[in-house]
Each structure stands twice: as C-alpha cells, then as structure tokens.
Amino acid sequence: MGQRSDRFRVEITIDDHVVDVRAFGEIDIATVGSLRAALWAAPARPTLRLDLSGVQVLSAAGVRALVAAHLRVRARGGELVLVDPDPVVERVLRATGLHRVLPVRQSASAGKPVLVAV
C-alpha cells in the first residue's frame, strides 16, 4: 500500500500490532497532505511507526501533521514512534521540542555496517 508524488511518497506495511509508514522525499506545505492521508488511513494498532530515514525536509506544516497524528493515535490508545530521522530532520525535531513529545528511535540496522560476503 502506498501513495506517490514527484517530491514525496509513502509506503505502508500493516502487521497485527504495528503499522509501519515509510516516508521518502520532502514533507512541506505541498506534500503534507499525502503524509496526513497516509497516517489517517493507517488502521488502529498499538504502535504506528513512521520511518523518516528517507525524508530530507520537514517543514512547519510537517511538524504540525506529526503533532496531529500523535494526538489522534494517542486518543485511540496507541503510540506514534518516529524512526531513523535523517540528521536534518532530527535537528528540526530537536529545535521544535518534538523529540520530547514523541519517541524518536533508531532501528536496529541504523548506523551499523552491512556485512557482504565476497
């Protein structure tokens, strides 16, 4: 399942207890509607994980969408978790204080070297 535009796309994977949303591109005023639609369409599960490793831009509109999604998920008894933000996006999360409101985690594979057999 996914949504796509030239500057932004999202992929959604649904499991029994977790919905994984993976975002790619820029989240700004022009693309935030696609992110919002994906987060609102996600079925209720205990955890909604938003992978931000493929996001290079997070504008104020994107921050507002994350706060709204957090409130919506929390009202349904779940938790929104941000995963692997790009360093630029992580600076935005810290500058806005959003990292204190939403859990920001690194995935097990983030930052670890990949071993390739030769």
Biopython code that builds the backbone (N, CA, C, O; Angstrom):
import numpy as np
from Bio.PDB.StructureBuilder import StructureBuilder

atoms = [
    (1, "MET", "N", (0.850, -1.150, 0.000)),
    (1, "MET", "CA", (0.000, 0.000, 0.000)),
    (1, "MET", "C", (0.907, 1.227, 0.000)),
    (1, "MET", "O", (1.924, 1.236, 0.694)),
    (2, "GLY", "N", (0.561, 2.256, -0.761)),
    (2, "GLY", "CA", (1.395, 3.441, -0.768)),
    (2, "GLY", "C", (0.784, 4.571, -1.562)),
    (2, "GLY", "O", (-0.163, 4.373, -2.322)),
    (3, "GLN", "N", (1.337, 5.764, -1.379)),
    (3, "GLN", "CA", (0.953, 6.943, -2.133)),
    (3, "GLN", "C", (2.217, 7.540, -2.691)),
    (3, "GLN", "O", (3.289, 7.425, -2.096)),
    (4, "ARG", "N", (2.091, 8.190, -3.855)),
    (4, "ARG", "CA", (3.286, 8.681, -4.522)),
    (4, "ARG", "C", (3.020, 10.022, -5.206)),
    (4, "ARG", "O", (1.942, 10.253, -5.754)),
    (5, "SER", "N", (4.027, 10.900, -5.161)),
    (5, "SER", "CA", (4.057, 12.117, -5.956)),
    (5, "SER", "C", (5.495, 12.289, -6.401)),
    (5, "SER", "O", (6.353, 11.473, -6.061)),
    (6, "ASP", "N", (5.770, 13.347, -7.160)),
    (6, "ASP", "CA", (7.136, 13.556, -7.640)),
    (6, "ASP", "C", (8.113, 13.869, -6.514)),
    (6, "ASP", "O", (9.273, 13.460, -6.570)),
    (7, "ARG", "N", (7.657, 14.589, -5.492)),
    (7, "ARG", "CA", (8.553, 15.019, -4.415)),
    (7, "ARG", "C", (8.402, 14.231, -3.130)),
    (7, "ARG", "O", (9.211, 14.375, -2.213)),
    (8, "PHE", "N", (7.376, 13.402, -3.055)),
    (8, "PHE", "CA", (7.112, 12.688, -1.818)),
    (8, "PHE", "C", (6.364, 11.398, -2.110)),
    (8, "PHE", "O", (5.475, 11.347, -2.960)),
    (9, "ARG", "N", (6.748, 10.358, -1.379)),
    (9, "ARG", "CA", (5.988, 9.113, -1.465)),
    (9, "ARG", "C", (6.015, 8.430, -0.116)),
    (9, "ARG", "O", (6.878, 8.704, 0.719)),
    (10, "VAL", "N", (5.071, 7.546, 0.086)),
    (10, "VAL", "CA", (4.953, 6.845, 1.350)),
    (10, "VAL", "C", (4.579, 5.393, 1.083)),
    (10, "VAL", "O", (3.791, 5.096, 0.185)),
    (11, "GLU", "N", (5.152, 4.496, 1.873)),
    (11, "GLU", "CA", (4.838, 3.076, 1.803)),
    (11, "GLU", "C", (4.313, 2.646, 3.170)),
    (11, "GLU", "O", (4.831, 3.069, 4.203)),
    (12, "ILE", "N", (3.292, 1.809, 3.167)),
    (12, "ILE", "CA", (2.670, 1.373, 4.414)),
    (12, "ILE", "C", (2.688, -0.144, 4.483)),
    (12, "ILE", "O", (2.322, -0.828, 3.527)),
    (13, "THR", "N", (3.121, -0.660, 5.629)),
    (13, "THR", "CA", (3.093, -2.092, 5.902)),
    (13, "THR", "C", (2.282, -2.299, 7.170)),
    (13, "THR", "O", (2.517, -1.639, 8.182)),
    (14, "ILE", "N", (1.323, -3.222, 7.109)),
    (14, "ILE", "CA", (0.429, -3.452, 8.241)),
    (14, "ILE", "C", (0.696, -4.833, 8.826)),
    (14, "ILE", "O", (0.732, -5.834, 8.110)),
    (15, "ASP", "N", (0.883, -4.864, 10.146)),
    (15, "ASP", "CA", (1.099, -6.098, 10.887)),
    (15, "ASP", "C", (0.007, -6.182, 11.957)),
    (15, "ASP", "O", (-0.826, -5.283, 12.070)),
    (16, "ASP", "N", (0.015, -7.257, 12.733)),
    (16, "ASP", "CA", (-1.004, -7.424, 13.769)),
    (16, "ASP", "C", (-0.952, -6.339, 14.837)),
    (16, "ASP", "O", (-1.996, -5.882, 15.303)),
    (17, "HIS", "N", (0.246, -5.921, 15.231)),
    (17, "HIS", "CA", (0.382, -4.963, 16.324)),
    (17, "HIS", "C", (1.028, -3.649, 15.921)),
    (17, "HIS", "O", (1.061, -2.705, 16.710)),
    (18, "VAL", "N", (1.545, -3.580, 14.694)),
    (18, "VAL", "CA", (2.301, -2.400, 14.267)),
    (18, "VAL", "C", (1.908, -2.024, 12.843)),
    (18, "VAL", "O", (1.707, -2.886, 11.988)),
    (19, "VAL", "N", (1.805, -0.741, 12.613)),
    (19, "VAL", "CA", (1.701, -0.213, 11.254)),
    (19, "VAL", "C", (2.992, 0.551, 11.001)),
    (19, "VAL", "O", (3.336, 1.470, 11.745)),
    (20, "ASP", "N", (3.707, 0.166, 9.943)),
    (20, "ASP", "CA", (4.933, 0.856, 9.560)),
    (20, "ASP", "C", (4.644, 1.758, 8.369)),
    (20, "ASP", "O", (4.155, 1.303, 7.335)),
    (21, "VAL", "N", (4.951, 3.033, 8.523)),
    (21, "VAL", "CA", (4.814, 4.005, 7.444)),
    (21, "VAL", "C", (6.220, 4.489, 7.135)),
    (21, "VAL", "O", (6.915, 4.996, 8.015)),
    (22, "ARG", "N", (6.635, 4.333, 5.895)),
    (22, "ARG", "CA", (7.973, 4.776, 5.488)),
    (22, "ARG", "C", (7.811, 5.925, 4.497)),
    (22, "ARG", "O", (7.203, 5.771, 3.437)),
    (23, "ALA", "N", (8.362, 7.064, 4.858)),
    (23, "ALA", "CA", (8.226, 8.275, 4.043)),
    (23, "ALA", "C", (9.530, 8.562, 3.313)),
    (23, "ALA", "O", (10.620, 8.315, 3.829)),
    (24, "PHE", "N", (9.394, 9.089, 2.099)),
    (24, "PHE", "CA", (10.549, 9.433, 1.260)),
    (24, "PHE", "C", (10.318, 10.799, 0.631)),
    (24, "PHE", "O", (9.232, 11.074, 0.123)),
    (25, "GLY", "N", (11.335, 11.658, 0.663)),
    (25, "GLY", "CA", (11.262, 12.941, -0.030)),
    (25, "GLY", "C", (11.171, 14.106, 0.919)),
    (25, "GLY", "O", (11.827, 14.132, 1.960)),
    (26, "GLU", "N", (10.351, 15.072, 0.550)),
    (26, "GLU", "CA", (10.221, 16.321, 1.298)),
    (26, "GLU", "C", (8.818, 16.432, 1.874)),
    (26, "GLU", "O", (7.827, 16.238, 1.170)),
    (27, "ILE", "N", (8.749, 16.748, 3.170)),
    (27, "ILE", "CA", (7.451, 16.994, 3.800)),
    (27, "ILE", "C", (7.345, 18.490, 4.013)),
    (27, "ILE", "O", (7.965, 19.051, 4.917)),
    (28, "ASP", "N", (6.550, 19.129, 3.167)),
    (28, "ASP", "CA", (6.347, 20.575, 3.244)),
    (28, "ASP", "C", (4.890, 20.873, 2.945)),
    (28, "ASP", "O", (4.074, 19.955, 2.876)),
    (29, "ILE", "N", (4.555, 22.124, 2.768)),
    (29, "ILE", "CA", (3.154, 22.529, 2.562)),
    (29, "ILE", "C", (2.549, 21.850, 1.330)),
    (29, "ILE", "O", (1.347, 21.584, 1.305)),
    (30, "ALA", "N", (3.352, 21.571, 0.324)),
    (30, "ALA", "CA", (2.836, 20.967, -0.906)),
    (30, "ALA", "C", (2.602, 19.466, -0.773)),
    (30, "ALA", "O", (1.770, 18.911, -1.491)),
    (31, "THR", "N", (3.316, 18.803, 0.124)),
    (31, "THR", "CA", (3.240, 17.345, 0.211)),
    (31, "THR", "C", (2.653, 16.833, 1.520)),
    (31, "THR", "O", (2.392, 15.637, 1.650)),
    (32, "VAL", "N", (2.445, 17.709, 2.482)),
    (32, "VAL", "CA", (1.992, 17.272, 3.797)),
    (32, "VAL", "C", (0.636, 16.573, 3.734)),
    (32, "VAL", "O", (0.346, 15.714, 4.566)),
    (33, "GLY", "N", (-0.183, 16.925, 2.773)),
    (33, "GLY", "CA", (-1.489, 16.266, 2.627)),
    (33, "GLY", "C", (-1.346, 14.770, 2.383)),
    (33, "GLY", "O", (-2.141, 13.980, 2.893)),
    (34, "SER", "N", (-0.351, 14.378, 1.616)),
    (34, "SER", "CA", (-0.117, 12.952, 1.361)),
    (34, "SER", "C", (0.318, 12.228, 2.628)),
    (34, "SER", "O", (-0.120, 11.107, 2.885)),
    (35, "LEU", "N", (1.178, 12.861, 3.418)),
    (35, "LEU", "CA", (1.598, 12.258, 4.686)),
    (35, "LEU", "C", (0.403, 12.141, 5.618)),
    (35, "LEU", "O", (0.168, 11.087, 6.208)),
    (36, "ARG", "N", (-0.346, 13.219, 5.748)),
    (36, "ARG", "CA", (-1.507, 13.223, 6.624)),
    (36, "ARG", "C", (-2.501, 12.139, 6.211)),
    (36, "ARG", "O", (-3.028, 11.424, 7.064)),
    (37, "ALA", "N", (-2.758, 12.013, 4.922)),
    (37, "ALA", "CA", (-3.700, 10.999, 4.436)),
    (37, "ALA", "C", (-3.221, 9.592, 4.785)),
    (37, "ALA", "O", (-4.017, 8.739, 5.177)),
    (38, "ALA", "N", (-1.923, 9.353, 4.641)),
    (38, "ALA", "CA", (-1.381, 8.023, 4.961)),
    (38, "ALA", "C", (-1.492, 7.733, 6.450)),
    (38, "ALA", "O", (-1.863, 6.626, 6.838)),
    (39, "LEU", "N", (-1.179, 8.707, 7.280)),
    (39, "LEU", "CA", (-1.251, 8.495, 8.721)),
    (39, "LEU", "C", (-2.693, 8.314, 9.194)),
    (39, "LEU", "O", (-2.950, 7.516, 10.095)),
    (40, "TRP", "N", (-3.635, 9.047, 8.595)),
    (40, "TRP", "CA", (-5.041, 8.934, 8.975)),
    (40, "TRP", "C", (-5.634, 7.620, 8.469)),
    (40, "TRP", "O", (-6.532, 7.062, 9.099)),
    (41, "ALA", "N", (-5.142, 7.132, 7.351)),
    (41, "ALA", "CA", (-5.670, 5.887, 6.780)),
    (41, "ALA", "C", (-5.129, 4.648, 7.481)),
    (41, "ALA", "O", (-5.673, 3.557, 7.316)),
    (42, "ALA", "N", (-4.074, 4.803, 8.254)),
    (42, "ALA", "CA", (-3.467, 3.655, 8.941)),
    (42, "ALA", "C", (-4.474, 3.072, 9.928)),
    (42, "ALA", "O", (-5.077, 3.809, 10.708)),
    (43, "PRO", "N", (-4.658, 1.757, 9.899)),
    (43, "PRO", "CA", (-5.599, 1.140, 10.841)),
    (43, "PRO", "C", (-5.082, 1.241, 12.275)),
    (43, "PRO", "O", (-3.881, 1.370, 12.512)),
    (44, "ALA", "N", (-6.002, 1.181, 13.210)),
    (44, "ALA", "CA", (-5.637, 1.289, 14.627)),
    (44, "ALA", "C", (-4.833, 0.067, 15.053)),
    (44, "ALA", "O", (-5.292, -1.069, 14.930)),
    (45, "ARG", "N", (-3.657, 0.309, 15.543)),
    (45, "ARG", "CA", (-2.770, -0.717, 16.103)),
    (45, "ARG", "C", (-2.090, -0.093, 17.313)),
    (45, "ARG", "O", (-2.071, 1.133, 17.427)),
    (46, "PRO", "N", (-1.529, -0.891, 18.224)),
    (46, "PRO", "CA", (-0.860, -0.295, 19.382)),
    (46, "PRO", "C", (0.277, 0.663, 19.010)),
    (46, "PRO", "O", (0.524, 1.643, 19.713)),
    (47, "THR", "N", (0.968, 0.372, 17.895)),
    (47, "THR", "CA", (2.098, 1.215, 17.513)),
    (47, "THR", "C", (2.006, 1.617, 16.048)),
    (47, "THR", "O", (1.767, 0.785, 15.173)),
    (48, "LEU", "N", (2.200, 2.898, 15.800)),
    (48, "LEU", "CA", (2.330, 3.422, 14.442)),
    (48, "LEU", "C", (3.753, 3.953, 14.344)),
    (48, "LEU", "O", (4.095, 4.950, 14.979)),
    (49, "ARG", "N", (4.588, 3.277, 13.538)),
    (49, "ARG", "CA", (5.989, 3.688, 13.368)),
    (49, "ARG", "C", (6.118, 4.464, 12.070)),
    (49, "ARG", "O", (5.694, 4.003, 11.011)),
    (50, "LEU", "N", (6.704, 5.639, 12.164)),
    (50, "LEU", "CA", (6.956, 6.475, 10.990)),
    (50, "LEU", "C", (8.449, 6.536, 10.748)),
    (50, "LEU", "O", (9.183, 7.180, 11.498)),
    (51, "ASP", "N", (8.899, 5.863, 9.698)),
    (51, "ASP", "CA", (10.319, 5.837, 9.331)),
    (51, "ASP", "C", (10.622, 7.100, 8.533)),
    (51, "ASP", "O", (10.085, 7.305, 7.444)),
    (52, "LEU", "N", (11.486, 7.938, 9.085)),
    (52, "LEU", "CA", (11.843, 9.214, 8.451)),
    (52, "LEU", "C", (13.229, 9.196, 7.828)),
    (52, "LEU", "O", (13.765, 10.252, 7.493)),
    (53, "SER", "N", (13.818, 8.019, 7.668)),
    (53, "SER", "CA", (15.182, 7.950, 7.127)),
    (53, "SER", "C", (15.270, 8.453, 5.693)),
    (53, "SER", "O", (16.342, 8.879, 5.263)),
    (54, "GLY", "N", (14.185, 8.417, 4.952)),
    (54, "GLY", "CA", (14.189, 8.874, 3.569)),
    (54, "GLY", "C", (13.677, 10.285, 3.379)),
    (54, "GLY", "O", (13.478, 10.726, 2.247)),
    (55, "VAL", "N", (13.459, 11.005, 4.479)),
    (55, "VAL", "CA", (12.926, 12.373, 4.413)),
    (55, "VAL", "C", (14.067, 13.363, 4.589)),
    (55, "VAL", "O", (14.800, 13.313, 5.577)),
    (56, "GLN", "N", (14.210, 14.270, 3.613)),
    (56, "GLN", "CA", (15.278, 15.267, 3.663)),
    (56, "GLN", "C", (14.815, 16.624, 4.176)),
    (56, "GLN", "O", (15.635, 17.425, 4.625)),
    (57, "VAL", "N", (13.503, 16.897, 4.116)),
    (57, "VAL", "CA", (12.960, 18.188, 4.535)),
    (57, "VAL", "C", (11.732, 17.940, 5.399)),
    (57, "VAL", "O", (10.856, 17.158, 5.031)),
    (58, "LEU", "N", (11.668, 18.608, 6.549)),
    (58, "LEU", "CA", (10.486, 18.578, 7.403)),
    (58, "LEU", "C", (10.151, 20.017, 7.766)),
    (58, "LEU", "O", (10.821, 20.630, 8.596)),
    (59, "SER", "N", (9.111, 20.548, 7.138)),
    (59, "SER", "CA", (8.732, 21.946, 7.361)),
    (59, "SER", "C", (7.805, 22.057, 8.567)),
    (59, "SER", "O", (7.461, 21.057, 9.196)),
    (60, "ALA", "N", (7.407, 23.291, 8.879)),
    (60, "ALA", "CA", (6.466, 23.533, 9.969)),
    (60, "ALA", "C", (5.144, 22.812, 9.719)),
    (60, "ALA", "O", (4.512, 22.332, 10.660)),
    (61, "ALA", "N", (4.723, 22.733, 8.462)),
    (61, "ALA", "CA", (3.491, 22.007, 8.135)),
    (61, "ALA", "C", (3.644, 20.526, 8.479)),
    (61, "ALA", "O", (2.698, 19.895, 8.950)),
    (62, "GLY", "N", (4.814, 19.983, 8.249)),
    (62, "GLY", "CA", (5.078, 18.586, 8.594)),
    (62, "GLY", "C", (5.091, 18.372, 10.091)),
    (62, "GLY", "O", (4.579, 17.364, 10.578)),
    (63, "VAL", "N", (5.669, 19.305, 10.826)),
    (63, "VAL", "CA", (5.683, 19.221, 12.290)),
    (63, "VAL", "C", (4.248, 19.238, 12.818)),
    (63, "VAL", "O", (3.905, 18.451, 13.700)),
    (64, "ARG", "N", (3.412, 20.125, 12.288)),
    (64, "ARG", "CA", (2.009, 20.185, 12.709)),
    (64, "ARG", "C", (1.292, 18.873, 12.412)),
    (64, "ARG", "O", (0.486, 18.409, 13.219)),
    (65, "ALA", "N", (1.581, 18.273, 11.257)),
    (65, "ALA", "CA", (0.958, 16.990, 10.906)),
    (65, "ALA", "C", (1.386, 15.888, 11.866)),
    (65, "ALA", "O", (0.578, 15.030, 12.223)),
    (66, "LEU", "N", (2.648, 15.901, 12.289)),
    (66, "LEU", "CA", (3.124, 14.899, 13.245)),
    (66, "LEU", "C", (2.447, 15.066, 14.607)),
    (66, "LEU", "O", (2.080, 14.078, 15.242)),
    (67, "VAL", "N", (2.283, 16.297, 15.050)),
    (67, "VAL", "CA", (1.607, 16.548, 16.319)),
    (67, "VAL", "C", (0.153, 16.088, 16.238)),
    (67, "VAL", "O", (-0.343, 15.438, 17.158)),
    (68, "ALA", "N", (-0.529, 16.418, 15.150)),
    (68, "ALA", "CA", (-1.928, 15.999, 14.984)),
    (68, "ALA", "C", (-2.045, 14.476, 14.934)),
    (68, "ALA", "O", (-2.965, 13.906, 15.521)),
    (69, "ALA", "N", (-1.121, 13.819, 14.238)),
    (69, "ALA", "CA", (-1.139, 12.360, 14.171)),
    (69, "ALA", "C", (-0.880, 11.761, 15.544)),
    (69, "ALA", "O", (-1.518, 10.781, 15.928)),
    (70, "HIS", "N", (0.050, 12.346, 16.281)),
    (70, "HIS", "CA", (0.340, 11.882, 17.641)),
    (70, "HIS", "C", (-0.923, 11.944, 18.500)),
    (70, "HIS", "O", (-1.252, 10.979, 19.190)),
    (71, "LEU", "N", (-1.625, 13.063, 18.461)),
    (71, "LEU", "CA", (-2.843, 13.218, 19.259)),
    (71, "LEU", "C", (-3.922, 12.228, 18.831)),
    (71, "LEU", "O", (-4.627, 11.667, 19.670)),
    (72, "ARG", "N", (-4.046, 12.019, 17.545)),
    (72, "ARG", "CA", (-5.053, 11.083, 17.018)),
    (72, "ARG", "C", (-4.735, 9.649, 17.438)),
    (72, "ARG", "O", (-5.623, 8.925, 17.889)),
    (73, "VAL", "N", (-3.494, 9.240, 17.294)),
    (73, "VAL", "CA", (-3.088, 7.875, 17.650)),
    (73, "VAL", "C", (-3.225, 7.670, 19.156)),
    (73, "VAL", "O", (-3.704, 6.627, 19.603)),
    (74, "ARG", "N", (-2.810, 8.649, 19.926)),
    (74, "ARG", "CA", (-2.905, 8.549, 21.385)),
    (74, "ARG", "C", (-4.358, 8.460, 21.843)),
    (74, "ARG", "O", (-4.664, 7.737, 22.791)),
    (75, "ALA", "N", (-5.258, 9.191, 21.178)),
    (75, "ALA", "CA", (-6.682, 9.144, 21.527)),
    (75, "ALA", "C", (-7.267, 7.752, 21.293)),
    (75, "ALA", "O", (-8.239, 7.364, 21.941)),
    (76, "ARG", "N", (-6.668, 6.999, 20.359)),
    (76, "ARG", "CA", (-7.126, 5.631, 20.085)),
    (76, "ARG", "C", (-6.379, 4.611, 20.946)),
    (76, "ARG", "O", (-6.557, 3.406, 20.771)),
    (77, "GLY", "N", (-5.551, 5.084, 21.867)),
    (77, "GLY", "CA", (-4.837, 4.189, 22.759)),
    (77, "GLY", "C", (-3.519, 3.683, 22.228)),
    (77, "GLY", "O", (-2.948, 2.747, 22.788)),
    (78, "GLY", "N", (-3.015, 4.283, 21.151)),
    (78, "GLY", "CA", (-1.764, 3.835, 20.552)),
    (78, "GLY", "C", (-0.629, 4.816, 20.768)),
    (78, "GLY", "O", (-0.750, 5.786, 21.516)),
    (79, "GLU", "N", (0.477, 4.537, 20.092)),
    (79, "GLU", "CA", (1.662, 5.373, 20.207)),
    (79, "GLU", "C", (2.268, 5.587, 18.824)),
    (79, "GLU", "O", (2.442, 4.641, 18.057)),
    (80, "LEU", "N", (2.584, 6.840, 18.519)),
    (80, "LEU", "CA", (3.304, 7.182, 17.300)),
    (80, "LEU", "C", (4.782, 7.250, 17.643)),
    (80, "LEU", "O", (5.185, 7.984, 18.546)),
    (81, "VAL", "N", (5.594, 6.478, 16.916)),
    (81, "VAL", "CA", (7.033, 6.430, 17.139)),
    (81, "VAL", "C", (7.735, 6.859, 15.857)),
    (81, "VAL", "O", (7.438, 6.341, 14.780)),
    (82, "LEU", "N", (8.663, 7.801, 15.969)),
    (82, "LEU", "CA", (9.454, 8.242, 14.822)),
    (82, "LEU", "C", (10.739, 7.424, 14.801)),
    (82, "LEU", "O", (11.386, 7.243, 15.832)),
    (83, "VAL", "N", (11.100, 6.935, 13.625)),
    (83, "VAL", "CA", (12.244, 6.033, 13.497)),
    (83, "VAL", "C", (13.240, 6.583, 12.485)),
    (83, "VAL", "O", (12.859, 7.045, 11.409)),
    (84, "ASP", "N", (14.519, 6.528, 12.841)),
    (84, "ASP", "CA", (15.643, 6.837, 11.959)),
    (84, "ASP", "C", (15.541, 8.164, 11.217)),
    (84, "ASP", "O", (15.694, 8.191, 9.995)),
    (85, "PRO", "N", (15.285, 9.271, 11.925)),
    (85, "PRO", "CA", (15.217, 10.535, 11.176)),
    (85, "PRO", "C", (16.576, 10.890, 10.580)),
    (85, "PRO", "O", (17.619, 10.669, 11.194)),
    (86, "ASP", "N", (16.538, 11.438, 9.385)),
    (86, "ASP", "CA", (17.721, 11.994, 8.732)),
    (86, "ASP", "C", (18.268, 13.082, 9.666)),
    (86, "ASP", "O", (17.491, 13.703, 10.392)),
    (87, "PRO", "N", (19.593, 13.328, 9.666)),
    (87, "PRO", "CA", (20.153, 14.353, 10.565)),
    (87, "PRO", "C", (19.491, 15.726, 10.449)),
    (87, "PRO", "O", (19.327, 16.415, 11.456)),
    (88, "VAL", "N", (19.109, 16.134, 9.243)),
    (88, "VAL", "CA", (18.438, 17.426, 9.068)),
    (88, "VAL", "C", (17.070, 17.402, 9.744)),
    (88, "VAL", "O", (16.683, 18.362, 10.411)),
    (89, "VAL", "N", (16.346, 16.307, 9.571)),
    (89, "VAL", "CA", (15.026, 16.167, 10.183)),
    (89, "VAL", "C", (15.170, 16.081, 11.707)),
    (89, "VAL", "O", (14.353, 16.641, 12.437)),
    (90, "GLU", "N", (16.185, 15.396, 12.179)),
    (90, "GLU", "CA", (16.404, 15.292, 13.621)),
    (90, "GLU", "C", (16.649, 16.668, 14.239)),
    (90, "GLU", "O", (16.205, 16.932, 15.357)),
    (91, "ARG", "N", (17.346, 17.541, 13.525)),
    (91, "ARG", "CA", (17.567, 18.916, 14.021)),
    (91, "ARG", "C", (16.249, 19.666, 14.159)),
    (91, "ARG", "O", (16.048, 20.417, 15.113)),
    (92, "VAL", "N", (15.344, 19.454, 13.189)),
    (92, "VAL", "CA", (14.021, 20.094, 13.261)),
    (92, "VAL", "C", (13.257, 19.561, 14.471)),
    (92, "VAL", "O", (12.630, 20.333, 15.197)),
    (93, "LEU", "N", (13.304, 18.246, 14.693)),
    (93, "LEU", "CA", (12.613, 17.653, 15.841)),
    (93, "LEU", "C", (13.149, 18.219, 17.152)),
    (93, "LEU", "O", (12.383, 18.476, 18.080)),
    (94, "ARG", "N", (14.452, 18.412, 17.226)),
    (94, "ARG", "CA", (15.064, 18.960, 18.443)),
    (94, "ARG", "C", (14.761, 20.456, 18.589)),
    (94, "ARG", "O", (14.458, 20.924, 19.687)),
    (95, "ALA", "N", (14.844, 21.199, 17.488)),
    (95, "ALA", "CA", (14.601, 22.644, 17.541)),
    (95, "ALA", "C", (13.162, 22.958, 17.954)),
    (95, "ALA", "O", (12.916, 23.955, 18.633)),
    (96, "THR", "N", (12.227, 22.126, 17.553)),
    (96, "THR", "CA", (10.815, 22.340, 17.888)),
    (96, "THR", "C", (10.431, 21.721, 19.223)),
    (96, "THR", "O", (9.354, 22.005, 19.748)),
    (97, "GLY", "N", (11.297, 20.878, 19.779)),
    (97, "GLY", "CA", (10.978, 20.181, 21.021)),
    (97, "GLY", "C", (10.117, 18.949, 20.818)),
    (97, "GLY", "O", (9.695, 18.321, 21.788)),
    (98, "LEU", "N", (9.855, 18.598, 19.576)),
    (98, "LEU", "CA", (9.003, 17.444, 19.288)),
    (98, "LEU", "C", (9.633, 16.144, 19.769)),
    (98, "LEU", "O", (8.927, 15.179, 20.062)),
    (99, "HIS", "N", (10.956, 16.116, 19.849)),
    (99, "HIS", "CA", (11.638, 14.908, 20.333)),
    (99, "HIS", "C", (11.303, 14.628, 21.799)),
    (99, "HIS", "O", (11.527, 13.518, 22.280)),
    (100, "ARG", "N", (10.770, 15.622, 22.512)),
    (100, "ARG", "CA", (10.353, 15.419, 23.900)),
    (100, "ARG", "C", (8.916, 14.913, 23.991)),
    (100, "ARG", "O", (8.511, 14.365, 25.016)),
    (101, "VAL", "N", (8.154, 15.096, 22.927)),
    (101, "VAL", "CA", (6.746, 14.698, 22.903)),
    (101, "VAL", "C", (6.584, 13.306, 22.303)),
    (101, "VAL", "O", (5.812, 12.488, 22.802)),
    (102, "LEU", "N", (7.316, 13.052, 21.232)),
    (102, "LEU", "CA", (7.230, 11.774, 20.522)),
    (102, "LEU", "C", (8.510, 10.984, 20.714)),
    (102, "LEU", "O", (9.601, 11.554, 20.692)),
    (103, "PRO", "N", (8.388, 9.663, 20.904)),
    (103, "PRO", "CA", (9.610, 8.862, 20.968)),
    (103, "PRO", "C", (10.310, 8.861, 19.607)),
    (103, "PRO", "O", (9.675, 8.659, 18.572)),
    (104, "VAL", "N", (11.610, 9.087, 19.623)),
    (104, "VAL", "CA", (12.427, 9.041, 18.412)),
    (104, "VAL", "C", (13.441, 7.925, 18.628)),
    (104, "VAL", "O", (14.246, 7.972, 19.558)),
    (105, "ARG", "N", (13.393, 6.928, 17.763)),
    (105, "ARG", "CA", (14.248, 5.760, 17.953)),
    (105, "ARG", "C", (15.066, 5.480, 16.706)),
    (105, "ARG", "O", (14.708, 5.872, 15.596)),
    (106, "GLN", "N", (16.161, 4.798, 16.922)),
    (106, "GLN", "CA", (16.979, 4.294, 15.818)),
    (106, "GLN", "C", (16.632, 2.818, 15.650)),
    (106, "GLN", "O", (16.504, 2.091, 16.636)),
    (107, "SER", "N", (16.479, 2.378, 14.413)),
    (107, "SER", "CA", (16.206, 0.959, 14.183)),
    (107, "SER", "C", (17.476, 0.168, 14.455)),
    (107, "SER", "O", (18.566, 0.734, 14.537)),
    (108, "ALA", "N", (17.329, -1.125, 14.591)),
    (108, "ALA", "CA", (18.477, -1.986, 14.899)),
    (108, "ALA", "C", (19.542, -1.913, 13.820)),
    (108, "ALA", "O", (20.729, -2.061, 14.110)),
    (109, "SER", "N", (19.127, -1.686, 12.570)),
    (109, "SER", "CA", (20.095, -1.673, 11.469)),
    (109, "SER", "C", (20.687, -0.293, 11.199)),
    (109, "SER", "O", (21.645, -0.172, 10.436)),
    (110, "ALA", "N", (20.132, 0.741, 11.813)),
    (110, "ALA", "CA", (20.616, 2.098, 11.541)),
    (110, "ALA", "C", (22.023, 2.294, 12.086)),
    (110, "ALA", "O", (22.297, 2.010, 13.252)),
    (111, "GLY", "N", (22.889, 2.773, 11.247)),
    (111, "GLY", "CA", (24.237, 3.093, 11.657)),
    (111, "GLY", "C", (25.166, 1.905, 11.790)),
    (111, "GLY", "O", (26.341, 2.072, 12.117)),
    (112, "LYS", "N", (24.670, 0.733, 11.546)),
    (112, "LYS", "CA", (25.519, -0.447, 11.641)),
    (112, "LYS", "C", (26.004, -0.836, 10.251)),
    (112, "LYS", "O", (25.240, -0.756, 9.289)),
    (113, "PRO", "N", (27.239, -1.250, 10.131)),
    (113, "PRO", "CA", (27.737, -1.631, 8.813)),
    (113, "PRO", "C", (27.045, -2.916, 8.330)),
    (113, "PRO", "O", (26.708, -3.802, 9.115)),
    (114, "VAL", "N", (26.855, -2.972, 7.057)),
    (114, "VAL", "CA", (26.261, -4.147, 6.436)),
    (114, "VAL", "C", (27.395, -5.059, 5.967)),
    (114, "VAL", "O", (28.278, -4.627, 5.226)),
    (115, "LEU", "N", (27.368, -6.291, 6.390)),
    (115, "LEU", "CA", (28.391, -7.240, 6.005)),
    (115, "LEU", "C", (27.979, -7.928, 4.706)),
    (115, "LEU", "O", (26.879, -8.470, 4.600)),
    (116, "VAL", "N", (28.845, -7.900, 3.754)),
    (116, "VAL", "CA", (28.571, -8.510, 2.457)),
    (116, "VAL", "C", (29.610, -9.587, 2.216)),
    (116, "VAL", "O", (30.811, -9.330, 2.296)),
    (117, "ALA", "N", (29.148, -10.794, 1.920)),
    (117, "ALA", "CA", (30.073, -11.904, 1.631)),
    (117, "ALA", "C", (30.615, -11.730, 0.216)),
    (117, "ALA", "O", (29.867, -11.473, -0.728)),
    (118, "VAL", "N", (31.913, -11.873, 0.093)),
    (118, "VAL", "CA", (32.551, -11.720, -1.226)),
    (118, "VAL", "C", (32.996, -13.049, -1.733)),
    (118, "VAL", "O", (33.556, -13.137, -2.826)),
]
sb = StructureBuilder()
sb.init_structure("model")
sb.init_model(0)
sb.init_chain("A")
sb.init_seg("    ")
for serial, (resi, resn, name, xyz) in enumerate(atoms, 1):
    if name == "N":
        sb.init_residue(resn, " ", resi, " ")
    sb.init_atom(name, np.array(xyz, "f"), 0.0, 1.0, " ", f" {name:<3s}", serial, name[0])
structure = sb.get_structure()
